[in-house]
Structure formats: C-alpha cells, structure tokens
Amino acid sequence: KLDIIPERENFLLYDSMVAFHIQKGSTVPMDAHDFYFGLRQRFPERDGMYFLPDQVSVYDAKRLREDLNEQMSFFILDERSAIQWLQRELSVPQTYQDIQPKFLEELKQFKYEKMPELRDILDENFLQDEAGRWYVADVSKQSDLEKLRTKKLLKEFDEYRNGKARLKIFRTEAIRAGFKKCWSEKDYKTIVSIGERLPEKVLQEDASILMYYDNALTRMED
C-alpha cells in the first residue's frame, strides 16, 4: 500500500519555506494561509500531498495499482499534530461524537504540552454544518479562522513573555506564533529570553522553535 509522505503535506512544506527564509536572515514573506492557497494554485494535490507536475503522473499510476494505507499510525503528540490528524480524519465530515473516541485513542501528548480541548481545536480550525458535522473549511474561510486563532495564540504568548519562571507546561503553537511575530519585528531578545525558559527537550526536538532560537542568538551576537 502507498503511505502518506508527511514532507509533502502543507504543514511541513510551510515549515520548510519558513526555515529557508529564517536561515537567510530574511523576513518570512507570507503567512500560512497565503502559502497554502499558493500551493493549491500551483501544484497538483493528491491525498493531502503536493507534487510537481511530472511527479503527480507517477503517483497517479501507482495509485491505480495500489490502495492508500489509511491505517498508518499517526500519534497525536501536540496541538499541531492534532490539527493534522483532524484534517485527515475530516476528509469525510463527522460529528464530535464520531471524532472523540478515535481522537482519544491516538492521543499521546507530550508532558509539557498544554493541549486545548478537542472541541476548542475544532472551533478554532474547522467549520460545522447544520447537521453538527465538522469539516475542513474551504480556502475562502480558512483565512478568517487563521486570523482569529493567531490572535488567541499571541495573547497566550504575551502571558509567557510577561512571566519570569521556567515554562513547564505551555501551548507550543503559541510559542511558534510568538517567535514568528518577534522575528518579523526583529525582537530577537524576546525569542532568546523565552527560549532559555523552555525545557531543554523542546529546544532539542522541536525544529521550528530551535531554528528561531538559534538564529535569534546569532543576530544578537552580530
């Protein structure tokens, strides 16, 4: 069976684009919504993955011969992986009652992760139809959802910024959103200050957070 390749999904493609610009010391030129919209406009999409035109014909040929491995293990470790899991799961609209048992079965969250409730994740990232079924928003609605969610994440980040103690339990997505905003404002000091209060495990294992932290350190030393 064919497996989903995470590196071809929109989340990791966006992370790669952000990393490219951060490593160059330049401003990230677009937000996630604009990047995802551009992906849909410019590249063929199959099973949630994006391909170059010559690659998609090869995938289509294989897809005719092989089924997609939809039983592939996908543990929910944090808020981001929860959203990714839901995006796959909600390719067919489902009610909260349908989703919750499967969500809890896959939930293996990090000890430090302040995971929002499932209903809150659905409210912030997906839409609900008149029958109470949750579904993935179309492009025209995703921008509004993203803006509201980012506003909440930055509010939470400000709480971390105003604190002094080491961060033991926190919303990782708020750290990522806050670091992105600080980078765009060249506020490297805040990135380093909060980075030093995070568990060492996070800096070692979260490539996005480590990227902002390391590059902010470099900018402060220049």
Secondary structure, 3 states (H helix, E strand, C coil): CECCCHHHCHHHHHHHHHHHHHHCCCCCCCCHHHHHHHHHHHCCEECCEECCHHHHHHHHHHHHHCCECCCCCCCECCHHHHHHHHHHHCCCCEEHHHHHHHHHHHECCCCCECCCCHHHHHHHHCEECCCCEEECCCHHHHHHHHHHHHHHHHHHHHHHHHCCCCCCCECHHHHHHHHHHHHHCCCHHHHHHHHCCCCHHHHHHCHHHHHHHHHHHHHHHC
